[in-house]
Structures are given as C-alpha cells and as structure tokens.
Amino acid sequence: MTQRLFLLRHSEVPGHRGDVAVTEAGLQLATDVGRRLGERATGAIRVISGETRRTLETAAAVARGAREAGAEVIEDGVAFALRNPDLYLAGVRVNMVSSEAAFAEQIPGLTEADVAKVTFFNEWLTVPDRVGWWVRHPDPPGDDAAAVATRIRAWAASFADREDAAEFTVAITHSPVLRAVAVDATGSDPGEPAWLAGLEAEIDADRSVRLTLLPAAP
C-alpha cells in the first residue's frame, strides 16, 4: 500500500526571534487548509508536528479544520525528525534565530559579543537569505542540507511500517527542512516555501520515497 505524506511549512509568524506564536491570520489559514483536506478525504487524516510552538499551533489548527469538514483526524503528536537542523554553538544545540541576543540567550553565560566572534553565526545574521545560505554552506557547525534530507527520507520511509494507515499524513515542519529536502529531490533550492506549502511524498511498501514540490498549500 502506498502511503501519502504532506510535508508542510508552519503557518504565518510575525518574525523568527525565538519560538513565537502563529498569527491569527496564520491560524485561520491553517484551519482553512485543514478544512480543504478534510473535505476531500475519504479516510482518516493523520496530523504530526515538530516540537516548536509554531508547528504545534499550525498542526492543531489543521486538525481542527479537518474535523470541521467531517474528517476523522488522528493527532499523532510530535515527531523529532521534523525539527530544524541541529546547529551547535559553544557545545549547545541552538535554534536558528535572527539576532545575536536570541542565540546568546539559549546558552547560559554566553554574550552577544561571544556569538559575534563565531564566523558561521556572524555571517548567518548578515546574509539576506539565511536559510539559502545554510543550504549552500559546505561545512556548517552541525547538520548540513544533505544530512537533513537523509533524516527526512529515512523518517518518511518508516511510514511503510504502519498497518493502521491513514489515507494521508500531514506533517508540519520548518523552511530549512523543506528546502534541504527539495534540493535533494530536485537538485535545486526553490527558495522560501509559502506558509503551509512544501512537498508531497509517496512511500511504497518497499520503503522507496518519491518527492514532489507543492507550489502552494494543498
């Protein structure tokens, strides 16, 4: 049996300094996407998210919209595989944030000046397209794009192990994850995905994974 998986970006947030909440417009968009998916589903929809506030809130809104449309929804919690890339600063895993202060506050005793001394993080904060810069970076202090794509492919392939298959699964993740997987699947970086856009994966019983880009939210 072929499994279908939608890998989607979280909905709209006002910025990326820390793990901020999804906006009201973003929650409405996620609910609308869930409703559209629910209207066309003939079986159960599984919804999974990353561990951040913005992915959790998006997933909850998608599930709510699908239920409003009459679909059966299986809320399957958090998948660690959907996390942002693992980057390390002073021996600590840090989230991809947008200021020296936001990096420093993740590590007790580290100052903004300490962050600025580290070439990777100093450059990360100055480039216009930070995620695209990371995707192309040959040696980040942690996961590169190929490592993230390998992680997601292995996680997606494991859906072939399920016997309680939903009609399809919606997985809410982050832009860097989606862009890394897109490069692996297509050979080029498509740029920032729209809110709730991403990729569709088809997973066969032999654990092979076929990925296609979604130009907009499903």
Secondary structure, DSSP 8 states (H G I E B T S, - for coil): --EEEEEEE----S--SSS----HHHHHHHHHHHHHHHHH-SS-EEEEE-SSHHHHHHHHHHHHHHHHTT--EEEEEE-GGGS---EEETTEEE---SSHHHHHTTSTT--HHHHHTSHHHHHHTTSSSHHHHHHH-SS-SB--HHHHHHHHHHHHHGGGG-SS--SEEEEEE-HHHHHHHHHHHHSS---S--TT-EEEEEE-TT--EEEEEESS--
